[in-house]
């Protein structure tokens, strides 16, 4: 009887340690993601501010009534360099995912922040297209929706793993359709992509949160702090991409253009 009580007490202690570790792990995931979002927002805002001017004498191209592209803005948005900027984050995220196992956790975190800065460069044009008010409103709506979806993924007892393959196939379809629509410029296809994008990344937010939680629980018993550190960064990257894509698709609905 004493042995049973000892075993039960040890199991309870171990479960409490895992719960405490899980909270710390999720805090690191959300914290890393939040810093990445701040870097992206700051980079996008700063680059956009350097990309246009109201002084016609300093203009390198017309932007809108009373606003002109600077030399930097013209290079970023009106030359073939725009294609490099557009696809650089996609190339970086695939390379990062493939190489993270060969990095230390500290290196992976630095690379993630560098990726967030490049993403800011890629998204800087939204400040030239949409009003600042509509960007802020869409961000708030996205943050509320993301928080609710992530909380659902963390707390639900329903197994969401079966949705993973379906959602990833949806992401691939969105990428292909978006690339095709760059050349077609179809408003109907753009609307369909936006609707599907909101639905798919809403689902991925809940799925990825549950997957981060379950992955930690499965590996916490091995005590591999280096692996868990990199796992937290990959979790932050996944949720960062979910948030950002949800924001961009919602912006196409809610954003007021300049």
C-alpha positions in Angstrom: 0.0 0.0 0.0 2.8 2.3 0.9 4.5 1.6 -2.5 1.3 2.4 -4.3 1.0 5.7 -2.5 4.6 6.5 -3.3 4.1 5.7 -7.0 0.9 7.8 -7.1 2.6 10.7 -5.4 5.6 10.5 -7.8 3.2 10.4 -10.8 1.3 13.4 -9.4 4.6 15.3 -9.0 5.7 14.4 -12.5 2.3 15.6 -13.9 2.6 18.9 -12.0 6.1 19.4 -13.4 4.9 18.7 -17.0 2.0 21.2 -16.5 4.4 23.8 -15.2 6.8 23.2 -18.0 4.0 23.3 -20.6 2.9 26.8 -19.3 6.5 28.0 -19.6 6.8 26.5 -23.0 3.6 28.1 -24.3 4.7 31.4 -22.8 7.9 31.2 -24.7 6.0 30.3 -28.0 3.7 33.3 -27.6 6.4 35.6 -26.5 8.7 34.7 -29.4 5.8 35.1 -31.8 4.9 38.5 -30.4 8.4 39.8 -30.7 8.4 38.6 -34.3 5.2 40.4 -35.0 6.6 43.6 -33.5 9.7 43.3 -35.7 7.5 42.8 -38.8 5.2 45.7 -38.0 8.1 48.1 -37.2 10.1 47.1 -40.3 7.0 47.4 -42.6 6.1 50.8 -41.1 9.6 52.2 -41.3 10.2 51.0 -44.9 6.9 52.3 -46.0 7.6 55.7 -44.5 10.9 55.9 -46.5 9.2 54.8 -49.7 6.9 57.8 -50.4 7.1 61.5 -50.2 4.8 64.5 -50.6 7.6 66.5 -52.2 7.3 66.3 -56.0 10.9 67.4 -56.5 12.1 64.2 -54.6 9.7 61.9 -56.5 10.9 59.0 -58.5 7.3 57.9 -59.5 3.7 58.7 -59.0 1.9 56.9 -56.1 -1.4 58.8 -55.6 -2.8 62.3 -55.5 -0.3 64.3 -53.5 2.0 61.3 -52.8 5.0 60.1 -54.7 7.4 57.2 -54.6 10.9 58.0 -53.5 13.9 56.3 -55.1 13.7 53.5 -52.5 10.0 53.1 -53.0 10.4 52.9 -56.8 13.1 50.3 -56.5 11.1 48.2 -54.1 7.7 48.3 -55.8 8.2 49.3 -59.4 11.2 47.3 -60.6 11.9 43.5 -60.9 13.2 43.7 -57.3 9.6 43.5 -56.1 9.5 39.8 -57.2 12.6 39.0 -55.0 11.0 40.8 -52.1 7.7 39.1 -52.6 9.1 35.5 -52.7 12.0 35.9 -50.3 10.0 35.1 -47.2 8.6 31.9 -48.8 12.1 30.8 -49.7 13.4 31.6 -46.2 10.7 29.8 -44.3 11.3 26.6 -46.3 15.1 26.9 -45.8 14.6 27.6 -42.1 12.3 24.6 -41.6 14.8 22.3 -43.4 17.9 23.6 -41.5 16.6 24.1 -37.9 17.7 20.7 -36.7 21.3 21.7 -37.5 21.0 25.0 -35.6 21.2 25.8 -31.9 18.1 27.1 -30.3 19.8 30.6 -30.0 20.7 30.6 -33.7 17.2 29.5 -34.6 15.7 32.4 -32.6 18.0 34.9 -34.4 17.1 33.5 -37.8 13.4 33.7 -36.9 13.7 37.4 -36.0 15.6 38.0 -39.2 12.8 36.3 -41.1 10.3 38.5 -39.4 12.2 41.6 -40.6 12.3 40.4 -44.2 8.6 39.7 -43.9 8.1 43.3 -42.8 9.9 44.4 -46.0 7.6 42.2 -48.1 4.5 43.6 -46.4 5.5 47.2 -46.3 3.4 48.1 -49.3 0.1 47.6 -47.3 0.9 51.0 -45.7 0.8 52.6 -49.2 -2.3 50.8 -50.3 -4.6 50.8 -47.2 -5.4 53.5 -44.7 -3.7 53.4 -41.3 -7.0 53.2 -39.6 -8.2 50.2 -41.5 -4.9 48.4 -40.9 -5.2 49.1 -37.1 -8.8 47.9 -37.1 -8.1 44.7 -39.0 -5.1 44.0 -36.6 -7.4 44.3 -33.6 -10.0 42.0 -35.1 -7.3 39.5 -36.1 -5.8 39.6 -32.6 -9.2 38.9 -31.0 -10.0 36.1 -33.4 -6.5 34.6 -33.1 -6.7 34.6 -29.3 -10.1 32.8 -29.3 -9.0 30.2 -31.9 -5.7 29.5 -30.1 -7.5 29.2 -26.8 -9.9 26.7 -28.3 -7.0 24.7 -29.7 -5.3 24.7 -26.3 -8.3 23.7 -24.2 -10.4 21.5 -26.5 -10.5 17.8 -25.8 -11.3 17.1 -29.4 -8.4 15.7 -31.4 -7.7 18.1 -34.3 -4.8 16.1 -35.8 -7.1 14.7 -38.5 -7.5 18.2 -40.0 -3.8 18.8 -40.5 -3.4 17.2 -43.9 -6.6 18.8 -45.2 -5.5 22.2 -44.0 -2.0 22.0 -45.5 -3.4 20.9 -48.8 -5.6 24.0 -48.6 -2.6 26.2 -48.0 -0.8 24.8 -51.0 -3.9 25.5 -53.1 -4.0 29.1 -51.8 -0.4 29.7 -52.7 -0.9 28.3 -56.2 -4.1 30.3 -56.7 -2.5 33.5 -55.4 0.5 33.1 -57.8 -1.8 32.5 -60.7 -4.0 35.5 -59.8 -0.9 37.8 -59.9 -1.1 37.4 -63.7 -4.8 37.0 -64.1 -5.8 39.8 -61.8 -9.3 38.3 -61.4 -11.4 40.0 -58.6 -13.6 36.9 -58.4 -10.6 34.6 -57.8 -9.1 37.1 -55.3 -12.4 37.1 -53.3 -12.6 33.3 -53.3 -8.9 33.0 -52.2 -9.6 35.6 -49.4 -12.6 33.6 -48.1 -10.8 30.3 -48.2 -7.7 31.9 -46.7 -9.6 33.2 -43.6 -11.2 29.8 -43.1 -8.1 27.7 -43.6 -5.8 29.9 -41.3 -8.5 30.0 -38.7 -8.5 26.2 -38.6 -4.7 26.2 -38.6 -4.5 28.5 -35.6 -6.5 26.0 -33.5 -4.7 23.0 -35.0 -1.2 24.4 -34.6 -1.8 25.4 -31.0 -3.0 21.9 -30.1 -0.1 20.4 -31.9 2.4 22.5 -30.0 0.9 21.5 -26.7 0.8 17.8 -27.6 4.3 17.8 -29.0 5.6 19.3 -25.7 3.7 16.7 -23.6 5.1 13.8 -25.7 8.7 15.0 -25.4 8.9 16.7 -22.0 9.7 13.4 -20.3 13.0 13.1 -22.2 14.3 16.4 -20.7 15.9 17.5 -24.0 15.9 21.3 -23.3 17.8 22.1 -26.6 15.1 20.3 -28.7 12.3 21.8 -26.7 13.8 25.3 -27.2 13.9 24.8 -31.0 10.4 23.3 -30.8 9.1 26.5 -29.1 10.7 28.6 -31.9 9.1 26.4 -34.6 5.8 26.7 -32.8 6.2 30.5 -32.7 6.9 30.5 -36.4 3.7 28.4 -37.2 1.5 30.7 -35.1 3.2 33.8 -36.5 2.4 32.7 -40.0 -1.2 31.8 -39.0 -1.7 35.2 -37.5 -0.1 37.1 -40.4 -2.0 35.2 -43.1 -5.3 35.6 -41.2 -4.6 39.4 -40.9 -3.8 39.7 -44.6 -6.9 37.9 -45.8 -9.1 39.8 -43.4 -7.5 43.1 -44.6 -8.7 42.3 -48.1 -12.2 42.4 -46.7 -12.0 45.1 -44.1 -9.3 47.4 -45.5 -10.1 50.8 -47.0 -7.7 51.7 -49.8 -6.0 55.0 -50.1 
